Structure formats: C-alpha cells, structure tokens
Amino acid sequence: NAADITNFNVWAALTKTDNSVINYFSNVAYEKNTTDDVFYPVNEADEYYWPGSGKLDFVAVANVPTSGFTATITGNKPTSFDYTVPTDATAQNDIMVATADEVAGNLGASVPLKFKHIMSAVNIEIGSISAGTIESITLKGVYNKGSYNVETNKWTVDTSSTENYSVKFAGGGDSFTTT
C-alpha cells in the first residue's frame, strides 16, 4: 500500500536547455517526517535545490532491497533495475516504483509521486484439512532473477536462473520458518 511507504530512494536526471542530460543525483534516501507527512533526505548533505532552467526526470523506488538490487543508468537516467530474489522469504521486499517526468527546473515545489507495485510477495495460506499435517510447501524451479524496465513498466525474466523456495510450518500451524 503506497500509504504505508515510510522511505524511498530517488534518482534524478536534469535535461538542460541545450538538451544535454546530467545525473542530478543518484540513489538518495528519503524518509517520511511523522510531524508533517513530508519526505526529506535522510542525510542533510543530500538536499538538492531546483535548477533555474531545464527539466527534471525523477525515478523513486520504495522498499529498496539491501542486496541483489542494482540500477542501470543509461544517458544519466535510471532506465532499469536488476533484481535477484533472495531465498529467505523474510528478506523479500514488496518493491514499488514512481516516476515524474519533465518537471520544470524552476518549480521549487514538492514533486508528486504515485507509487505502483512492481514486485509483490506471495502469501501461502493453509485452509482447513480433514486429516494430516502440512509440514512444508516447496515451490521448485521458480525464476528468481529479472530486469525491470522503468519506461515500459515491464519485467524481463532471466529464464536461466531458478531457485527452490520452501516454507516449513511449525506443527502445521500458522507460525513457520523459511529455508
């Protein structure tokens, strides 16, 4: 849920009036201030000011994984993100992306970002069973690596890379451990 986002990372490219593109900033962490519900840079040194001319393109990613996630920069803009899903289910993120294109360089206001899900976790629920105990569930041969294209909003899956994902239930109940 986008309303639950408390932090995100932002990449911004500036297209100057001569149509040259520069990397205005990359992978800057922002977090929500609980007082005014506005997002601010985590590090004060990462505060950037609006340029007087040109246009800014922003790409924001919420719930950035701590490993296995990299940005591909083309022409000083983030064009894709590569991701390898970890086998530990507790380390799998519900990744969200937002973009804002061609924002006037002299705006000097906040940038509205509408986040959308690009990667969601899978929940396994066990209903009632008449007899027996479910000890684990294993999903075998699951594609676990891909590249997300920011412009087309599409994933390209690496079909040569698979992983097995298992959930072991403690006594068949609601609590479980992952392997």
C-alpha atoms as an extended CHARMM CRD file, in Angstrom:
* protein
*
       179  EXT
         1         1  ASN       CA              0.0000000000        0.0000000000        0.0000000000  PROA      1               0.0000000000
         2         2  ALA       CA              1.5080000000        3.3280000000       -1.0640000000  PROA      2               0.0000000000
         3         3  ALA       CA              0.1530000000        4.9930000000        2.0910000000  PROA      3               0.0000000000
         4         4  ASP       CA              2.3990000000        2.6920000000        4.1370000000  PROA      4               0.0000000000
         5         5  ILE       CA              5.6070000000        3.9130000000        2.4850000000  PROA      5               0.0000000000
         6         6  THR       CA              7.9240000000        5.4350000000        5.0610000000  PROA      6               0.0000000000
         7         7  ASN       CA             11.0610000000        5.7310000000        2.9280000000  PROA      7               0.0000000000
         8         8  PHE       CA             12.2810000000        5.5050000000       -0.6380000000  PROA      8               0.0000000000
         9         9  ASN       CA             15.3150000000        6.1680000000       -2.8080000000  PROA      9               0.0000000000
        10        10  VAL       CA             15.3200000000        8.6670000000       -5.6860000000  PROA      10              0.0000000000
        11        11  TRP       CA             17.3000000000        9.1210000000       -8.8820000000  PROA      11              0.0000000000
        12        12  ALA       CA             17.0100000000       12.4020000000      -10.8110000000  PROA      12              0.0000000000
        13        13  ALA       CA             18.3260000000       13.4670000000      -14.2160000000  PROA      13              0.0000000000
        14        14  LEU       CA             18.3630000000       17.0460000000      -15.4400000000  PROA      14              0.0000000000
        15        15  THR       CA             17.8410000000       17.7840000000      -19.1360000000  PROA      15              0.0000000000
        16        16  LYS       CA             19.3840000000       21.1980000000      -19.7190000000  PROA      16              0.0000000000
        17        17  THR       CA             18.0590000000       23.7540000000      -22.2100000000  PROA      17              0.0000000000
        18        18  ASP       CA             20.7220000000       22.5910000000      -24.7100000000  PROA      18              0.0000000000
        19        19  ASN       CA             19.2170000000       19.0380000000      -24.4130000000  PROA      19              0.0000000000
        20        20  SER       CA             22.2790000000       17.6220000000      -22.6460000000  PROA      20              0.0000000000
        21        21  VAL       CA             21.4000000000       15.3180000000      -19.7410000000  PROA      21              0.0000000000
        22        22  ILE       CA             23.2570000000       15.2190000000      -16.4540000000  PROA      22              0.0000000000
        23        23  ASN       CA             22.8380000000       12.9470000000      -13.4650000000  PROA      23              0.0000000000
        24        24  TYR       CA             21.4300000000       15.4610000000      -10.9650000000  PROA      24              0.0000000000
        25        25  PHE       CA             21.5680000000       12.9340000000       -8.1180000000  PROA      25              0.0000000000
        26        26  SER       CA             21.5200000000        9.1400000000       -7.6810000000  PROA      26              0.0000000000
        27        27  ASN       CA             20.0600000000        6.7840000000       -5.1070000000  PROA      27              0.0000000000
        28        28  VAL       CA             19.3170000000        9.4410000000       -2.4820000000  PROA      28              0.0000000000
        29        29  ALA       CA             17.4020000000        8.0780000000        0.5150000000  PROA      29              0.0000000000
        30        30  TYR       CA             14.2810000000        9.9270000000        1.6730000000  PROA      30              0.0000000000
        31        31  GLU       CA             12.1420000000        9.2380000000        4.7190000000  PROA      31              0.0000000000
        32        32  LYS       CA              8.7760000000       10.4750000000        5.9420000000  PROA      32              0.0000000000
        33        33  ASN       CA              8.7010000000       13.0570000000        8.7120000000  PROA      33              0.0000000000
        34        34  THR       CA              5.9730000000       11.9710000000       11.1250000000  PROA      34              0.0000000000
        35        35  THR       CA              5.1770000000       15.5920000000       12.0170000000  PROA      35              0.0000000000
        36        36  ASP       CA              4.1350000000       16.8500000000        8.5860000000  PROA      36              0.0000000000
        37        37  ASP       CA              3.9940000000       13.6340000000        6.4470000000  PROA      37              0.0000000000
        38        38  VAL       CA              6.5390000000       15.1650000000        4.0420000000  PROA      38              0.0000000000
        39        39  PHE       CA              9.5650000000       13.2190000000        2.8210000000  PROA      39              0.0000000000
        40        40  TYR       CA             13.0270000000       14.6580000000        3.4370000000  PROA      40              0.0000000000
        41        41  PRO       CA             16.5440000000       13.4260000000        2.5750000000  PROA      41              0.0000000000
        42        42  VAL       CA             17.9170000000       11.1030000000        5.2660000000  PROA      42              0.0000000000
        43        43  ASN       CA             21.2650000000       12.9240000000        5.0950000000  PROA      43              0.0000000000
        44        44  GLU       CA             21.1480000000       16.7270000000        5.1160000000  PROA      44              0.0000000000
        45        45  ALA       CA             24.0970000000       16.7680000000        2.6980000000  PROA      45              0.0000000000
        46        46  ASP       CA             21.7800000000       15.1330000000        0.1250000000  PROA      46              0.0000000000
        47        47  GLU       CA             19.4400000000       18.1380000000       -0.0330000000  PROA      47              0.0000000000
        48        48  TYR       CA             19.2920000000       19.3980000000       -3.6130000000  PROA      48              0.0000000000
        49        49  TYR       CA             17.9370000000       22.6930000000       -4.8840000000  PROA      49              0.0000000000
        50        50  TRP       CA             15.8870000000       23.2820000000       -8.0180000000  PROA      50              0.0000000000
        51        51  PRO       CA             17.9460000000       24.3720000000      -11.0030000000  PROA      51              0.0000000000
        52        52  GLY       CA             16.7910000000       27.5910000000      -12.6700000000  PROA      52              0.0000000000
        53        53  SER       CA             16.1240000000       26.0090000000      -16.0560000000  PROA      53              0.0000000000
        54        54  GLY       CA             15.7480000000       22.6650000000      -17.7720000000  PROA      54              0.0000000000
        55        55  LYS       CA             13.5560000000       19.7000000000      -16.8570000000  PROA      55              0.0000000000
        56        56  LEU       CA             13.9740000000       17.0470000000      -14.1840000000  PROA      56              0.0000000000
        57        57  ASP       CA             13.0400000000       13.3750000000      -14.5320000000  PROA      57              0.0000000000
        58        58  PHE       CA             12.5920000000       11.5060000000      -11.2350000000  PROA      58              0.0000000000
        59        59  VAL       CA             12.5140000000        7.7770000000      -10.5370000000  PROA      59              0.0000000000
        60        60  ALA       CA             11.7410000000        6.6730000000       -6.9740000000  PROA      60              0.0000000000
        61        61  VAL       CA             11.8790000000        3.1490000000       -5.5400000000  PROA      61              0.0000000000
        62        62  ALA       CA             10.2550000000        2.2470000000       -2.2200000000  PROA      62              0.0000000000
        63        63  ASN       CA             11.3290000000       -0.7780000000       -0.1880000000  PROA      63              0.0000000000
        64        64  VAL       CA             14.7000000000       -0.9860000000       -1.9180000000  PROA      64              0.0000000000
        65        65  PRO       CA             16.2280000000       -4.3900000000       -1.1420000000  PROA      65              0.0000000000
        66        66  THR       CA             19.5160000000       -4.2900000000        0.7810000000  PROA      66              0.0000000000
        67        67  SER       CA             21.1400000000       -6.7500000000       -1.6260000000  PROA      67              0.0000000000
        68        68  GLY       CA             20.6190000000       -8.1330000000       -5.1110000000  PROA      68              0.0000000000
        69        69  PHE       CA             19.1450000000       -4.8580000000       -6.4460000000  PROA      69              0.0000000000
        70        70  THR       CA             21.0540000000       -2.5660000000       -8.8140000000  PROA      70              0.0000000000
        71        71  ALA       CA             20.1620000000        0.3760000000      -11.0220000000  PROA      71              0.0000000000
        72        72  THR       CA             21.2600000000        0.5930000000      -14.6450000000  PROA      72              0.0000000000
        73        73  ILE       CA             21.9800000000        4.1820000000      -15.6720000000  PROA      73              0.0000000000
        74        74  THR       CA             21.7690000000        4.9860000000      -19.3980000000  PROA      74              0.0000000000
        75        75  GLY       CA             22.3650000000        8.5330000000      -20.6160000000  PROA      75              0.0000000000
        76        76  ASN       CA             22.4800000000        9.6530000000      -16.9650000000  PROA      76              0.0000000000
        77        77  LYS       CA             18.9680000000        8.3300000000      -16.2660000000  PROA      77              0.0000000000
        78        78  PRO       CA             17.9860000000        5.1450000000      -14.4210000000  PROA      78              0.0000000000
        79        79  THR       CA             16.4570000000        3.0020000000      -17.1670000000  PROA      79              0.0000000000
        80        80  SER       CA             16.1810000000       -0.3470000000      -15.4190000000  PROA      80              0.0000000000
        81        81  PHE       CA             16.6300000000       -2.1820000000      -12.1410000000  PROA      81              0.0000000000
        82        82  ASP       CA             18.0690000000       -5.6840000000      -11.8810000000  PROA      82              0.0000000000
        83        83  TYR       CA             16.8870000000       -7.8690000000       -9.0210000000  PROA      83              0.0000000000
        84        84  THR       CA             17.6600000000      -11.3250000000       -7.7000000000  PROA      84              0.0000000000
        85        85  VAL       CA             15.0220000000      -12.5420000000       -5.2460000000  PROA      85              0.0000000000
        86        86  PRO       CA             16.6060000000      -13.8700000000       -2.0240000000  PROA      86              0.0000000000
        87        87  THR       CA             15.7090000000      -17.3750000000       -0.8780000000  PROA      87              0.0000000000
        88        88  ASP       CA             14.8850000000      -16.1180000000        2.6350000000  PROA      88              0.0000000000
        89        89  ALA       CA             11.2310000000      -15.0720000000        2.4860000000  PROA      89              0.0000000000
        90        90  THR       CA             11.6850000000      -12.5560000000        5.3100000000  PROA      90              0.0000000000
        91        91  ALA       CA             14.2260000000      -10.6840000000        3.1420000000  PROA      91              0.0000000000
        92        92  GLN       CA             11.9130000000      -10.4470000000        0.1090000000  PROA      92              0.0000000000
        93        93  ASN       CA             10.5830000000       -6.9490000000       -0.4840000000  PROA      93              0.0000000000
        94        94  ASP       CA              7.3290000000       -5.5720000000       -1.8470000000  PROA      94              0.0000000000
        95        95  ILE       CA              9.0630000000       -3.2190000000       -4.2940000000  PROA      95              0.0000000000
        96        96  MET       CA              7.2560000000       -0.0990000000       -5.5640000000  PROA      96              0.0000000000
        97        97  VAL       CA              8.2760000000        2.4590000000       -8.2300000000  PROA      97              0.0000000000
        98        98  ALA       CA              7.1240000000        6.0010000000       -9.0450000000  PROA      98              0.0000000000
        99        99  THR       CA              8.2030000000        8.3450000000      -11.8170000000  PROA      99              0.0000000000
       100       100  ALA       CA              7.7480000000       12.0410000000      -12.5210000000  PROA      100             0.0000000000
       101       101  ASP       CA              8.9160000000       13.1610000000      -15.9540000000  PROA      101             0.0000000000
       102       102  GLU       CA              9.8720000000       16.5720000000      -17.2920000000  PROA      102             0.0000000000
       103       103  VAL       CA              9.2400000000       18.5600000000      -14.1270000000  PROA      103             0.0000000000
       104       104  ALA       CA             10.1340000000       22.2250000000      -14.7430000000  PROA      104             0.0000000000
       105       105  GLY       CA             13.5190000000       23.0740000000      -13.2670000000  PROA      105             0.0000000000
       106       106  ASN       CA             12.2530000000       26.3360000000      -11.8140000000  PROA      106             0.0000000000
       107       107  LEU       CA              9.2760000000       24.7890000000       -9.9980000000  PROA      107             0.0000000000
       108       108  GLY       CA             10.6550000000       24.9160000000       -6.4630000000  PROA      108             0.0000000000
       109       109  ALA       CA              7.8390000000       22.7550000000       -5.0410000000  PROA      109             0.0000000000
       110       110  SER       CA              7.3670000000       19.1660000000       -3.9430000000  PROA      110             0.0000000000
       111       111  VAL       CA              7.0930000000       16.5100000000       -6.6440000000  PROA      111             0.0000000000
       112       112  PRO       CA              4.0050000000       14.2700000000       -6.5350000000  PROA      112             0.0000000000
       113       113  LEU       CA              4.9490000000       10.5930000000       -6.8430000000  PROA      113             0.0000000000
       114       114  LYS       CA              2.3720000000        7.8750000000       -7.4940000000  PROA      114             0.0000000000
       115       115  PHE       CA              3.8780000000        4.5360000000       -6.4850000000  PROA      115             0.0000000000
       116       116  LYS       CA              2.9110000000        1.2700000000       -8.1540000000  PROA      116             0.0000000000
       117       117  HSD       CA              3.8490000000       -2.2860000000       -7.2440000000  PROA      117             0.0000000000
       118       118  ILE       CA              6.4810000000       -3.8980000000       -9.4520000000  PROA      118             0.0000000000
       119       119  MET       CA              7.2660000000       -6.8870000000       -7.2060000000  PROA      119             0.0000000000
       120       120  SER       CA              4.9890000000       -8.3440000000       -4.5660000000  PROA      120             0.0000000000
       121       121  ALA       CA              5.4930000000      -11.1450000000       -2.1020000000  PROA      121             0.0000000000
       122       122  VAL       CA              3.4440000000      -14.3300000000       -2.3350000000  PROA      122             0.0000000000
       123       123  ASN       CA              1.4930000000      -15.3620000000        0.7490000000  PROA      123             0.0000000000
       124       124  ILE       CA              0.6750000000      -19.0080000000        1.3470000000  PROA      124             0.0000000000
       125       125  GLU       CA             -2.4160000000      -19.7000000000        3.4170000000  PROA      125             0.0000000000
       126       126  ILE       CA             -3.4590000000      -23.0870000000        4.7060000000  PROA      126             0.0000000000
       127       127  GLY       CA             -7.1880000000      -23.7240000000        4.9280000000  PROA      127             0.0000000000
       128       128  SER       CA             -8.7750000000      -26.4620000000        6.9430000000  PROA      128             0.0000000000
       129       129  ILE       CA             -7.6750000000      -30.0060000000        6.2340000000  PROA      129             0.0000000000
       130       130  SER       CA             -9.6710000000      -33.0780000000        7.2260000000  PROA      130             0.0000000000
       131       131  ALA       CA             -6.7030000000      -35.1540000000        8.3770000000  PROA      131             0.0000000000
       132       132  GLY       CA             -2.9540000000      -34.8870000000        8.4980000000  PROA      132             0.0000000000
       133       133  THR       CA             -0.4610000000      -32.1250000000        8.9980000000  PROA      133             0.0000000000
       134       134  ILE       CA              1.1560000000      -29.9140000000        6.4090000000  PROA      134             0.0000000000
       135       135  GLU       CA              4.8080000000      -29.7010000000        7.3830000000  PROA      135             0.0000000000
       136       136  SER       CA              6.1540000000      -27.7000000000        4.4400000000  PROA      136             0.0000000000
       137       137  ILE       CA              5.4490000000      -26.3670000000        1.0000000000  PROA      137             0.0000000000
       138       138  THR       CA              8.1560000000      -26.1530000000       -1.6560000000  PROA      138             0.0000000000
       139       139  LEU       CA              7.9400000000      -24.2240000000       -4.9010000000  PROA      139             0.0000000000
       140       140  LYS       CA             10.5290000000      -25.6580000000       -7.2830000000  PROA      140             0.0000000000
       141       141  GLY       CA             12.1940000000      -24.1080000000      -10.3050000000  PROA      141             0.0000000000
       142       142  VAL       CA             10.9150000000      -20.5650000000       -9.6890000000  PROA      142             0.0000000000
       143       143  TYR       CA             12.5360000000      -17.8600000000      -11.8140000000  PROA      143             0.0000000000
       144       144  ASN       CA             14.3700000000      -15.6450000000       -9.3530000000  PROA      144             0.0000000000
       145       145  LYS       CA             16.1560000000      -13.0080000000      -11.4120000000  PROA      145             0.0000000000
       146       146  GLY       CA             15.0000000000      -10.2710000000      -13.7380000000  PROA      146             0.0000000000
       147       147  SER       CA             15.3030000000       -6.7290000000      -15.0090000000  PROA      147             0.0000000000
       148       148  TYR       CA             12.5710000000       -4.0980000000      -14.6410000000  PROA      148             0.0000000000
       149       149  ASN       CA             12.3580000000       -1.5050000000      -17.4510000000  PROA      149             0.0000000000
       150       150  VAL       CA             11.3330000000        1.8480000000      -15.9700000000  PROA      150             0.0000000000
       151       151  GLU       CA              9.9470000000        3.2910000000      -19.2180000000  PROA      151             0.0000000000
       152       152  THR       CA              7.8140000000        0.3130000000      -20.2780000000  PROA      152             0.0000000000
       153       153  ASN       CA              6.8770000000       -0.8220000000      -16.7410000000  PROA      153             0.0000000000
       154       154  LYS       CA              7.7420000000       -4.4100000000      -17.7060000000  PROA      154             0.0000000000
       155       155  TRP       CA              9.9280000000       -7.1850000000      -16.3170000000  PROA      155             0.0000000000
       156       156  THR       CA             12.2820000000       -9.2950000000      -18.4150000000  PROA      156             0.0000000000
       157       157  VAL       CA             12.8040000000      -12.5550000000      -16.5480000000  PROA      157             0.0000000000
       158       158  ASP       CA             16.1000000000      -14.4360000000      -16.6720000000  PROA      158             0.0000000000
       159       159  THR       CA             14.7630000000      -17.9000000000      -17.5260000000  PROA      159             0.0000000000
       160       160  SER       CA             18.1860000000      -19.4780000000      -16.9590000000  PROA      160             0.0000000000
       161       161  SER       CA             18.1410000000      -18.6480000000      -13.2490000000  PROA      161             0.0000000000
       162       162  THR       CA             15.8250000000      -20.5950000000      -10.9300000000  PROA      162             0.0000000000
       163       163  GLU       CA             15.5770000000      -21.2790000000       -7.2310000000  PROA      163             0.0000000000
       164       164  ASN       CA             13.5540000000      -23.5130000000       -4.9330000000  PROA      164             0.0000000000
       165       165  TYR       CA             11.5950000000      -21.7560000000       -2.1900000000  PROA      165             0.0000000000
       166       166  SER       CA             10.3680000000      -23.6460000000        0.8720000000  PROA      166             0.0000000000
       167       167  VAL       CA              8.1680000000      -22.7630000000        3.7960000000  PROA      167             0.0000000000
       168       168  LYS       CA              8.2630000000      -25.0970000000        6.8070000000  PROA      168             0.0000000000
       169       169  PHE       CA              5.2890000000      -24.8550000000        9.1210000000  PROA      169             0.0000000000
       170       170  ALA       CA              5.8040000000      -25.2660000000       12.8450000000  PROA      170             0.0000000000
       171       171  GLY       CA              3.4360000000      -28.0740000000       13.8130000000  PROA      171             0.0000000000
       172       172  GLY       CA              1.1710000000      -27.3630000000       10.8470000000  PROA      172             0.0000000000
       173       173  GLY       CA              0.0350000000      -24.1030000000       12.4800000000  PROA      173             0.0000000000
       174       174  ASP       CA              0.1740000000      -20.5040000000       11.4400000000  PROA      174             0.0000000000
       175       175  SER       CA              3.7740000000      -19.9290000000       12.5020000000  PROA      175             0.0000000000
       176       176  PHE       CA              6.5180000000      -21.0340000000       10.1510000000  PROA      176             0.0000000000
       177       177  THR       CA             10.2040000000      -20.8460000000        9.3610000000  PROA      177             0.0000000000
       178       178  THR       CA             11.7640000000      -20.4500000000        5.9150000000  PROA      178             0.0000000000
       179       179  THR       CA             14.7050000000      -22.2370000000        4.3700000000  PROA      179             0.0000000000
